[in-house]
């Protein structure tokens, strides 16, 4: 892994991430959605936010994910970040992401330091999602909402940002070709919107580094 991030001590890693996320998103991190909408989900997208929780583990940074319940109407059983729609009483996307995370997995918002935001991503279900990157300091406990969350797990950030682990696939819906990203990890299959948001993170963090190597 050639990103400078992984050569820094934790305190400097956090500062490095804040600095990169404070810049305008690079062109490579924009418009990763193919624009496809599920039938009945057309029209102006609704605002949503997710938290991309980066955990400061002693053996290296990790990212927390949820496995959605199979009983949910949208993205059932898929790997996702905690989050949901932005409600009228949410101050902004940051507040929505922190609130939804606390509701879904019981992670207190005071354990999360918001580092910045990534470029928005539009889902097939008609949401414009703002990924909010947060720094999480252990120790903390998670208490998943049994209605929404089937499991909570972590993946090393270095694994997710390793280009050889990032895949591009497609499937046909009749005559329509749909391309999507995937990052398999052990027995987990991270794909679709979540994998695309990880690619936005990857391209955002690499932008300057790639220009100077």
Backbone as CSV, one residue per row, in Angstrom:
resi,resn,N_x,N_y,N_z,CA_x,CA_y,CA_z,C_x,C_y,C_z
1,UNK,0.847,-1.188,0.000,0.000,0.000,0.000,0.885,1.242,0.000
2,UNK,0.809,2.047,-1.073,1.733,3.167,-1.229,1.170,4.515,-0.780
3,UNK,-0.005,4.536,-0.177,-0.543,5.802,0.319,0.262,6.270,1.537
4,UNK,0.590,7.553,1.607,1.314,8.064,2.777,0.568,7.827,4.082
5,UNK,-0.749,7.729,4.022,-1.573,7.535,5.213,-1.066,6.403,6.084
6,UNK,-0.659,5.306,5.460,-0.324,4.104,6.222,1.102,4.113,6.767
7,UNK,1.825,5.181,6.526,3.167,5.323,7.074,3.199,6.298,8.248
8,UNK,2.024,6.827,8.617,1.947,7.854,9.645,1.465,7.281,10.981
9,UNK,1.830,7.908,12.111,1.251,7.533,13.406,-0.210,7.971,13.450
10,UNK,-1.035,7.377,14.326,-2.485,7.636,14.330,-2.867,9.113,14.354
11,UNK,-2.210,9.914,15.202,-2.592,11.332,15.278,-2.384,12.021,13.940
12,UNK,-1.296,11.695,13.284,-1.027,12.301,11.985,-1.909,11.707,10.891
13,UNK,-2.329,10.463,11.046,-3.253,9.867,10.079,-4.564,10.649,10.047
14,UNK,-5.044,10.990,11.220,-6.305,11.734,11.282,-6.159,13.103,10.619
15,UNK,-5.061,13.789,10.886,-4.827,15.092,10.259,-4.696,14.959,8.749
16,UNK,-4.034,13.905,8.301,-3.864,13.668,6.864,-5.223,13.477,6.185
17,UNK,-6.087,12.696,6.816,-7.422,12.458,6.261,-8.233,13.753,6.206
18,UNK,-8.184,14.532,7.271,-8.922,15.799,7.288,-8.453,16.699,6.152
19,UNK,-7.148,16.771,5.958,-6.612,17.635,4.908,-7.058,17.178,3.521
20,UNK,-7.036,15.875,3.274,-7.453,15.370,1.957,-8.949,15.579,1.734
21,UNK,-9.741,15.372,2.776,-11.189,15.493,2.636,-11.639,16.949,2.543
22,UNK,-10.789,17.879,2.919,-11.148,19.295,2.846,-11.047,19.841,1.422
23,UNK,-10.463,19.090,0.518,-10.277,19.552,-0.850,-11.485,19.194,-1.709
24,UNK,-11.705,19.905,-2.807,-12.781,19.520,-3.727,-12.550,18.103,-4.234
25,UNK,-13.598,17.318,-4.404,-13.411,15.941,-4.876,-12.791,15.926,-6.269
26,UNK,-11.880,15.019,-6.529,-11.269,14.934,-7.855,-12.282,14.428,-8.880
27,UNK,-12.092,14.737,-10.148,-13.034,14.273,-11.181,-13.259,12.764,-11.151
28,UNK,-12.223,11.988,-10.821,-12.357,10.534,-10.814,-13.319,10.030,-9.753
29,UNK,-13.621,10.872,-8.753,-14.523,10.471,-7.669,-15.964,10.911,-7.909
30,UNK,-16.225,11.538,-9.041,-17.560,12.056,-9.333,-18.302,11.160,-10.310
31,UNK,-19.625,11.162,-10.195,-20.509,10.522,-11.179,-20.225,9.027,-11.331
32,UNK,-20.007,8.343,-10.219,-19.772,6.904,-10.297,-21.065,6.107,-10.415
33,UNK,-22.194,6.746,-10.141,-23.474,6.084,-10.347,-23.794,6.038,-11.832
34,UNK,-24.399,4.932,-12.270,-24.747,4.817,-13.695,-26.097,5.449,-14.024
35,UNK,-26.760,6.012,-13.018,-28.018,6.714,-13.265,-29.243,5.823,-13.310
36,UNK,-29.069,4.512,-13.140,-30.215,3.607,-13.201,-31.076,3.757,-11.950
37,UNK,-32.387,3.725,-12.136,-33.342,3.756,-11.027,-34.275,2.554,-11.125
38,UNK,-34.605,2.017,-9.997,-35.608,0.960,-9.974,-36.955,1.517,-10.416
39,UNK,-37.785,0.718,-11.056,-39.113,1.185,-11.461,-39.887,1.739,-10.272
40,UNK,-40.466,2.922,-10.454,-41.205,3.578,-9.396,-40.352,4.477,-8.520
41,UNK,-39.026,4.505,-8.738,-38.133,5.338,-7.944,-37.554,6.500,-8.753
42,UNK,-38.187,6.812,-9.874,-37.713,7.905,-10.701,-38.045,9.243,-10.035
43,UNK,-37.494,10.316,-10.617,-37.783,11.644,-10.095,-36.625,12.206,-9.299
44,UNK,-36.869,13.347,-8.647,-35.839,14.017,-7.879,-35.388,13.135,-6.714
45,UNK,-34.081,12.907,-6.582,-33.607,12.050,-5.484,-33.827,12.691,-4.123
46,UNK,-34.040,11.850,-3.134,-34.188,12.310,-1.761,-32.830,12.287,-1.062
47,UNK,-32.646,13.189,-0.115,-31.362,13.318,0.561,-31.194,12.239,1.633
48,UNK,-29.999,11.668,1.668,-29.653,10.675,2.679,-28.182,10.862,3.044
49,UNK,-27.788,10.238,4.142,-26.389,10.328,4.582,-26.001,9.028,5.251
50,UNK,-24.757,8.627,5.056,-24.222,7.460,5.746,-22.929,7.862,6.433
51,UNK,-22.570,7.113,7.462,-21.296,7.314,8.128,-20.311,6.272,7.625
52,UNK,-19.136,6.728,7.215,-18.028,5.834,6.881,-17.125,5.821,8.111
53,UNK,-17.314,4.870,9.035,-16.618,4.917,10.322,-15.220,4.302,10.213
54,UNK,-14.188,5.132,10.352,-12.808,4.663,10.353,-12.370,4.529,11.803
55,UNK,-12.047,3.296,12.195,-11.757,2.992,13.591,-10.248,2.928,13.802
56,UNK,-9.791,3.601,14.826,-8.366,3.661,15.143,-7.967,2.441,15.981
57,UNK,-7.775,1.305,15.313,-7.375,0.081,15.995,-5.851,0.034,16.169
58,UNK,-5.361,-0.611,17.231,-3.912,-0.691,17.460,-3.150,-1.344,16.312
59,UNK,-3.786,-2.295,15.627,-3.098,-2.989,14.540,-3.397,-2.375,13.172
60,UNK,-3.994,-1.192,13.156,-4.242,-0.513,11.888,-5.670,-0.027,11.765
61,UNK,-5.872,0.957,10.902,-7.205,1.520,10.707,-8.146,0.476,10.116
62,UNK,-9.391,0.503,10.576,-10.417,-0.412,10.081,-11.680,0.379,9.782
63,UNK,-12.518,-0.189,8.933,-13.792,0.436,8.575,-14.928,-0.459,9.051
64,UNK,-15.918,0.149,9.681,-17.055,-0.596,10.216,-18.183,-0.633,9.185
65,UNK,-18.778,-1.814,9.041,-19.904,-2.023,8.124,-21.052,-2.697,8.868
66,UNK,-22.228,-2.598,8.279,-23.371,-3.364,8.760,-23.845,-4.308,7.662
67,UNK,-24.423,-5.396,8.082,-25.150,-6.272,7.157,-26.632,-6.024,7.402
68,UNK,-27.323,-5.581,6.376,-28.717,-5.206,6.540,-29.603,-6.435,6.729
69,UNK,-30.672,-6.259,7.475,-31.631,-7.334,7.694,-32.249,-7.777,6.371
70,UNK,-32.534,-9.047,6.259,-33.156,-9.570,5.041,-34.611,-9.144,4.922
71,UNK,-35.166,-8.564,5.990,-36.567,-8.160,5.985,-36.789,-6.709,5.581
72,UNK,-35.711,-5.980,5.311,-35.858,-4.574,4.922,-36.350,-4.460,3.483
73,UNK,-37.135,-3.415,3.170,-37.677,-3.275,1.813,-36.623,-2.916,0.773
74,UNK,-35.563,-2.207,1.151,-34.520,-1.788,0.216,-33.172,-2.383,0.613
75,UNK,-32.442,-2.890,-0.386,-31.080,-3.405,-0.186,-31.031,-4.461,0.912
76,UNK,-32.037,-5.312,0.964,-32.126,-6.338,2.005,-30.925,-7.277,1.946
77,UNK,-30.336,-7.544,3.115,-29.233,-8.488,3.212,-27.895,-7.988,2.701
78,UNK,-27.831,-6.770,2.207,-26.590,-6.266,1.630,-25.685,-5.652,2.697
79,UNK,-24.404,-5.522,2.335,-23.438,-4.844,3.183,-23.586,-3.348,2.970
80,UNK,-23.583,-2.586,4.055,-23.795,-1.145,3.926,-23.040,-0.402,5.021
81,UNK,-23.046,0.919,4.907,-22.638,1.784,6.005,-23.889,2.153,6.794
82,UNK,-23.763,2.414,8.095,-24.936,2.881,8.840,-25.374,4.251,8.331
83,UNK,-26.669,4.432,8.205,-27.171,5.714,7.714,-28.607,5.604,7.241
84,UNK,-29.099,6.697,6.690,-30.472,6.729,6.218,-30.834,8.118,5.716
85,UNK,-32.106,8.357,5.553,-32.549,9.621,4.979,-32.307,10.784,5.929
86,UNK,-32.091,11.950,5.352,-31.942,13.175,6.135,-33.340,13.665,6.502
87,UNK,-33.596,13.785,7.799,-34.907,14.216,8.274,-34.940,15.740,8.437
88,UNK,-36.161,16.287,8.516,-36.340,17.741,8.577,-35.651,18.364,9.785
89,UNK,-35.557,17.630,10.903,-34.947,18.208,12.098,-33.443,17.935,12.194
90,UNK,-32.854,17.308,11.169,-31.409,17.140,11.133,-30.766,18.454,10.690
91,UNK,-29.742,18.879,11.396,-29.071,20.128,11.052,-28.434,20.053,9.671
92,UNK,-27.823,18.906,9.354,-27.151,18.724,8.077,-26.885,17.236,7.876
93,UNK,-26.133,16.903,6.816,-25.832,15.500,6.522,-25.004,14.865,7.632
94,UNK,-24.084,15.629,8.218,-23.284,15.092,9.324,-24.192,14.647,10.468
95,UNK,-25.123,15.509,10.833,-26.026,15.197,11.938,-26.891,13.985,11.619
96,UNK,-27.342,13.892,10.372,-28.172,12.749,9.970,-27.386,11.446,10.052
97,UNK,-26.141,11.472,9.581,-25.319,10.260,9.602,-25.046,9.811,11.028
98,UNK,-24.744,10.752,11.921,-24.473,10.402,13.315,-25.726,9.893,14.013
99,UNK,-26.856,10.535,13.749,-28.121,10.093,14.360,-28.479,8.687,13.899
100,UNK,-28.421,8.454,12.602,-28.780,7.144,12.058,-27.844,6.061,12.573
101,UNK,-26.567,6.390,12.709,-25.599,5.409,13.207,-25.915,5.028,14.646
102,UNK,-26.252,6.024,15.449,-26.605,5.747,16.844,-27.877,4.905,16.920
103,UNK,-28.838,5.190,16.043,-30.090,4.434,16.051,-29.890,3.000,15.566
104,UNK,-29.044,2.814,14.561,-28.894,1.496,13.949,-27.980,0.562,14.729
105,UNK,-26.855,1.101,15.251,-25.892,0.210,15.897,-25.498,0.664,17.307
106,UNK,-26.113,1.739,17.802,-25.849,2.175,19.166,-24.499,2.824,19.376
107,UNK,-23.815,3.225,18.301,-22.520,3.894,18.450,-22.774,5.343,18.848
108,UNK,-22.382,5.740,20.060,-22.656,7.110,20.508,-21.962,8.132,19.617
109,UNK,-22.682,9.198,19.312,-22.102,10.205,18.418,-20.896,10.897,19.029
110,UNK,-20.787,10.880,20.375,-19.623,11.527,20.978,-18.352,10.683,20.862
111,UNK,-18.458,9.466,20.307,-17.286,8.645,20.022,-16.773,8.868,18.603
112,UNK,-17.474,9.727,17.847,-17.140,9.932,16.434,-16.717,11.381,16.210
113,UNK,-15.585,11.558,15.572,-15.136,12.872,15.127,-15.285,12.938,13.614
114,UNK,-16.126,13.840,13.139,-16.336,13.960,11.694,-15.089,14.558,11.054
115,UNK,-14.562,13.865,10.046,-13.356,14.311,9.343,-13.668,15.085,8.074
116,UNK,-14.822,14.817,7.479,-15.186,15.484,6.231,-16.213,14.656,5.473
117,UNK,-16.506,15.095,4.291,-17.494,14.419,3.454,-16.879,14.027,2.116
118,UNK,-17.470,12.998,1.513,-17.107,12.566,0.169,-18.147,13.067,-0.823
119,UNK,-17.846,12.928,-2.098,-18.797,13.295,-3.137,-20.061,12.442,-3.013
120,UNK,-21.200,13.034,-3.309,-22.476,12.324,-3.220,-22.539,11.152,-4.202
121,UNK,-23.401,10.201,-3.854,-23.640,9.038,-4.718,-25.139,8.811,-4.790
122,UNK,-25.661,8.618,-6.007,-27.095,8.380,-6.178,-27.363,6.885,-6.326
123,UNK,-28.316,6.401,-5.527,-28.619,4.976,-5.506,-29.762,4.633,-6.450
124,UNK,-29.893,3.345,-6.727,-30.974,2.876,-7.596,-32.331,3.078,-6.940
125,UNK,-32.355,3.253,-5.618,-33.614,3.428,-4.900,-34.027,4.895,-4.790
126,UNK,-33.284,5.793,-5.447,-33.712,7.185,-5.532,-33.226,8.091,-4.429
127,UNK,-32.075,7.767,-3.837,-31.503,8.621,-2.804,-30.179,9.220,-3.286
128,UNK,-29.962,10.483,-2.935,-28.659,11.105,-3.131,-27.950,11.046,-1.779
129,UNK,-26.967,10.177,-1.680,-26.333,9.870,-0.403,-25.044,10.657,-0.234
130,UNK,-24.910,11.317,0.900,-23.662,11.993,1.268,-22.899,11.102,2.229
131,UNK,-21.737,10.575,1.828,-20.919,9.786,2.756,-20.129,10.718,3.684
132,UNK,-20.339,10.563,4.980,-19.670,11.365,6.001,-18.590,10.495,6.634
133,UNK,-17.341,10.909,6.523,-16.229,10.126,7.052,-15.992,10.507,8.509
134,UNK,-16.009,9.503,9.383,-15.826,9.761,10.811,-14.688,8.952,11.403
135,UNK,-13.991,9.534,12.348,-12.903,8.873,13.074,-13.466,8.371,14.396
136,UNK,-13.323,7.073,14.659,-13.894,6.463,15.854,-12.768,5.960,16.759
137,UNK,-12.783,6.408,17.996,-11.781,5.990,18.979,-12.354,4.891,19.879
138,UNK,-11.730,3.714,19.890,-12.128,2.704,20.866,-11.767,3.171,22.285
139,UNK,-12.378,2.586,23.301,-13.338,1.493,23.197,-14.748,2.003,22.971
140,UNK,-15.536,1.167,22.366,-16.954,1.464,22.200,-17.689,0.141,22.033
141,UNK,-18.949,0.150,22.325,-19.782,-1.037,22.151,-20.830,-0.746,21.088
142,UNK,-21.199,-1.763,20.347,-22.283,-1.607,19.382,-23.467,-2.455,19.825
143,UNK,-24.653,-1.900,19.624,-25.895,-2.604,19.951,-26.789,-2.507,18.724
144,UNK,-26.684,-3.480,17.810,-27.436,-3.395,16.560,-28.946,-3.436,16.779
145,UNK,-29.641,-2.609,16.020,-31.100,-2.657,15.998,-31.498,-3.955,15.292
146,UNK,-32.163,-4.881,15.979,-32.460,-6.187,15.372,-33.402,-6.115,14.172
147,UNK,-34.155,-5.026,14.058,-35.065,-4.894,12.920,-34.303,-4.526,11.653
148,UNK,-33.272,-3.689,11.788,-32.567,-3.178,10.619,-31.236,-3.856,10.340
149,UNK,-30.570,-4.349,11.370,-29.184,-4.793,11.231,-29.040,-6.260,11.635
150,UNK,-28.501,-7.058,10.710,-28.266,-8.471,11.004,-26.899,-8.702,11.622
151,UNK,-25.917,-7.852,11.279,-24.564,-8.054,11.797,-23.760,-6.761,11.649
152,UNK,-22.702,-6.646,12.444,-21.757,-5.532,12.370,-20.359,-6.133,12.320
153,UNK,-19.510,-5.644,11.422,-18.165,-6.197,11.306,-17.217,-5.123,10.797
154,UNK,-15.925,-5.423,10.846,-14.896,-4.476,10.422,-14.001,-5.092,9.355
155,UNK,-13.449,-4.217,8.516,-12.509,-4.621,7.469,-11.324,-3.658,7.520
156,UNK,-10.090,-4.155,7.448,-8.942,-3.244,7.439,-9.038,-2.232,6.292
157,UNK,-8.797,-0.968,6.593,-8.852,0.066,5.558,-7.831,-0.216,4.464
158,UNK,-6.660,-0.717,4.834,-5.629,-1.010,3.839,-6.122,-2.046,2.827
159,UNK,-6.912,-3.008,3.280,-7.468,-4.008,2.356,-8.424,-3.354,1.364
160,UNK,-9.275,-2.475,1.853,-10.279,-1.836,1.005,-9.649,-0.916,-0.032
161,UNK,-8.507,-0.313,0.307,-7.848,0.631,-0.582,-6.777,-0.025,-1.443
162,UNK,-6.615,-1.327,-1.332,-5.663,-2.043,-2.174,-6.282,-2.275,-3.563
163,UNK,-5.696,-1.707,-4.620,-6.312,-1.812,-5.953,-6.588,-3.248,-6.399
164,UNK,-5.753,-4.195,-6.012,-5.958,-5.576,-6.453,-7.201,-6.207,-5.831
165,UNK,-7.729,-5.597,-4.774,-8.949,-6.114,-4.140,-10.223,-5.475,-4.689
166,UNK,-10.080,-4.472,-5.528,-11.220,-3.738,-6.064,-11.599,-4.306,-7.435
167,UNK,-12.846,-4.714,-7.552,-13.297,-5.380,-8.767,-14.391,-4.581,-9.470
168,UNK,-14.503,-4.815,-10.770,-15.554,-4.191,-11.571,-16.275,-5.305,-12.314
169,UNK,-17.577,-5.375,-12.134,-18.380,-6.420,-12.760,-19.571,-5.792,-13.485
170,UNK,-20.306,-6.633,-14.176,-21.550,-6.160,-14.777,-22.550,-7.306,-14.804
171,UNK,-23.798,-6.925,-14.926,-24.845,-7.918,-15.159,-25.859,-7.312,-16.098
172,UNK,-26.578,-8.175,-16.778,-27.549,-7.727,-17.763,-28.958,-7.790,-17.172
173,UNK,-29.689,-6.706,-17.337,-31.118,-6.671,-17.012,-31.850,-6.564,-18.337
174,UNK,-32.176,-7.715,-18.904,-32.696,-7.710,-20.263,-31.586,-7.294,-21.215
175,UNK,-31.803,-6.202,-21.936,-30.774,-5.682,-22.835,-29.949,-4.565,-22.198
176,UNK,-30.243,-4.246,-20.943,-29.533,-3.181,-20.249,-28.353,-3.742,-19.477
177,UNK,-27.168,-3.192,-19.750,-25.972,-3.592,-19.013,-25.771,-2.659,-17.820
178,UNK,-25.585,-3.257,-16.633,-25.333,-2.482,-15.419,-23.978,-2.869,-14.865
179,UNK,-23.066,-1.888,-14.796,-21.736,-2.102,-14.233,-21.742,-1.732,-12.750
180,UNK,-20.968,-2.453,-11.954,-20.918,-2.151,-10.527,-19.560,-2.548,-9.959
181,UNK,-19.220,-1.934,-8.815,-17.985,-2.241,-8.110,-18.242,-3.322,-7.063
182,UNK,-17.178,-4.056,-6.737,-17.266,-5.066,-5.677,-15.901,-5.196,-5.009
183,UNK,-15.927,-5.426,-3.688,-14.706,-5.679,-2.916,-15.001,-6.856,-1.982
184,UNK,-14.804,-8.089,-2.449,-15.039,-9.238,-1.571,-14.020,-9.269,-0.435
185,UNK,-14.491,-9.674,0.752,-13.614,-9.796,1.916,-14.048,-11.022,2.704
186,UNK,-13.169,-12.040,2.748,-13.478,-13.299,3.416,-14.834,-13.812,2.910
187,UNK,-15.798,-14.007,3.801,-17.094,-14.501,3.335,-18.097,-13.368,3.091
188,UNK,-17.616,-12.125,3.070,-18.487,-10.965,2.827,-18.334,-10.505,1.385
189,UNK,-19.421,-9.984,0.841,-19.388,-9.467,-0.528,-19.884,-8.025,-0.506
190,UNK,-18.930,-7.101,-0.513,-19.255,-5.676,-0.502,-19.395,-5.239,-1.953
191,UNK,-20.573,-4.753,-2.323,-20.774,-4.415,-3.727,-21.792,-3.275,-3.837
192,UNK,-22.041,-2.857,-5.079,-23.066,-1.853,-5.335,-22.714,-0.497,-4.751
193,UNK,-23.695,0.148,-4.125,-23.521,1.513,-3.623,-22.407,1.602,-2.589
194,UNK,-22.318,0.625,-1.684,-21.290,0.673,-0.651,-19.900,0.572,-1.258
195,UNK,-19.702,-0.355,-2.191,-18.408,-0.470,-2.855,-18.098,0.787,-3.661
196,UNK,-19.111,1.379,-4.288,-18.892,2.609,-5.058,-18.441,3.745,-4.146
197,UNK,-19.030,3.840,-2.956,-18.614,4.890,-2.023,-17.194,4.650,-1.509
198,UNK,-16.806,3.389,-1.386,-15.419,3.087,-1.046,-14.476,3.506,-2.178
199,UNK,-14.924,3.361,-3.413,-14.117,3.814,-4.545,-14.008,5.338,-4.562
200,UNK,-15.078,6.016,-4.164,-15.014,7.479,-4.043,-13.976,7.858,-2.995
201,UNK,-13.989,7.144,-1.853,-12.988,7.385,-0.813,-11.588,7.135,-1.355
202,UNK,-11.404,6.013,-2.005,-10.094,5.651,-2.549,-9.579,6.719,-3.508
203,UNK,-10.402,7.142,-4.441,-9.971,8.112,-5.447,-9.754,9.497,-4.840
204,UNK,-10.513,9.806,-3.805,-10.321,11.084,-3.121,-8.981,11.124,-2.395
205,UNK,-8.637,10.021,-1.736,-7.389,9.981,-0.983,-6.169,9.877,-1.889
206,UNK,-6.334,9.285,-3.059,-5.203,9.086,-3.959,-4.934,10.270,-4.871
207,UNK,-5.875,11.177,-5.007,-5.815,12.184,-6.071,-4.468,12.885,-6.160
208,UNK,-4.034,13.509,-5.108,-2.768,14.240,-5.156,-1.589,13.291,-5.253
209,UNK,-1.670,12.162,-4.534,-0.553,11.222,-4.515,-0.266,10.705,-5.934
210,UNK,-1.323,10.379,-6.687,-1.121,9.868,-8.035,-0.490,10.900,-8.937
211,UNK,-0.771,12.179,-8.701,-0.217,13.230,-9.540,1.264,13.463,-9.266
212,UNK,1.756,12.986,-8.153,3.139,13.268,-7.786,4.031,12.036,-7.822
213,UNK,3.525,10.927,-8.345,4.341,9.725,-8.423,4.502,9.308,-9.858
